[in-house]
Amino acid sequence: MSVGVVSPAIGSFCLPRSPGRMPRFKMTVRSNNAVSIAVDPILTKLKHECATPLPVLSHVANSMAADMRAGLAVDGGSDLKMILSYVDALPTGNEKGLFYALDLGGTNFRVLRVQLGGKEERVIATEFDQVSIPQDLMFGTSEELFDFIASGLAKFAQKEDGKFHLPAGRKREIGFTFSFPVRQTSVDSGILIKWTKGFAVSGTAGRDVVVCLNEAMDRLGMDMRVSALVNDTVGTLAGARYWDDDVMVAVILGTGTNACYVERMDAIPKLQGHVSPSVRTIVNTEWGAFSNGLPLTVFDRDMDAASINPGEQIFEKTISGMYLGEIVRRVLLKMAEEGALFGESVPEKLSTPFVLQTPDVCAMQQDNSDDLKAVESILYDRTGVESNLSARKIVLEVCDTIVKRGGRLAGAGIVGILQKMEEDSKGLIFGKRTVVAMDGGLYEHYPQYRGYLQDAVTEVLGLEKSKNVVIEHSKDGSGIGAALLAAANSKYEHDF
């Protein structure tokens, strides 16, 4: 997935805040009725433009399926990159042995080890650790960064105890989750296209990141090697499928968003010449770039124009946690300026981009009190506005409008993926139980968003078909998923 702006991860949703005493400042406040009359046209127009009735959802689902086909036909065929993961061997539950995972996707990296015991024992033991990357290494050389990562991995490996056992004569194998843009060339190799998320490391672009890590481990004399390079969405699918063979799709909805799914090899025209013993693989859609038929407003267009990647990642900017709070802020600013929603003066803070974040919007929506004191507190803490009860109710309507659109569009996107798979293999999806594995803080911590997503899936598929589609939370599945993919793609003779 691609996120245009660095922001705190969506992991601290809906923490209760005590309303506390509100500092006062003087302002002339219009009557509730006058404010309502001034703001009503803005709210009515917003609701109309964000509406997602069944025809809109169906159009989005059909367009998603069509763009998937175009992206599979030829590179650059649509907004969707449809990147081949080269993960042809999926975990079956029979895997045995000790495997590691390394997850590099931001200013921390995570290391994990798991002892697998096959169908009977499954996960015997697991341990993980997290290491912060010093700021200077984010601007240093490739060798310095990968030496630091290898060193952290080595320290973690040294803490192995009796629960973990590696058969004699084997190197430890790693599943490497690397959440930066790479051009994957095989299951264990990928060329870095560019660093993102605040990294500016010299000497890595154009190089194979697996070679970079393997060389760093060799310099430290480590008995480890990478056997699978995956992105976090692919890791989530693998982690969920280990426990449930019916998992066919994985979606991450957090700060950013992405989706991947299990595809038939013969349904990928651009794969000509790739020889594989497997009949299927995982395709990474990079669906954040989708843009067809989305109901957009002036607030979306202005936010996109002001972003570091205008015209790109439109679906992500409409449905993901990075942006929902910012869209709400832009609506409230217009209501404050043109409808005096919060009185005659507008605090400067309300004009600050991203000052209101999606966890704040979520926390406000959980306020069920008569006087909406939590809403009042959050609005003041974040944006400096004082609000009366009438204004707070309007704020909640704005929040709900933006979140409802986001959740329902995400649901339509999921249906598009399922439709595409069903069209290629009748009965594959709708004729039996099919599981969509979900991960990410937005999905996990935002009950209204989750509900709107599920409602949209049911609405578009209809009651009968939707009974077979299970949307299931798979918390932190990508870490163990990478270790499982290392096992499934082991270089050693499988004894499972």
Disulfide bonds with the S-S distance in Angstrom:
Cys14-Cys362 2.12
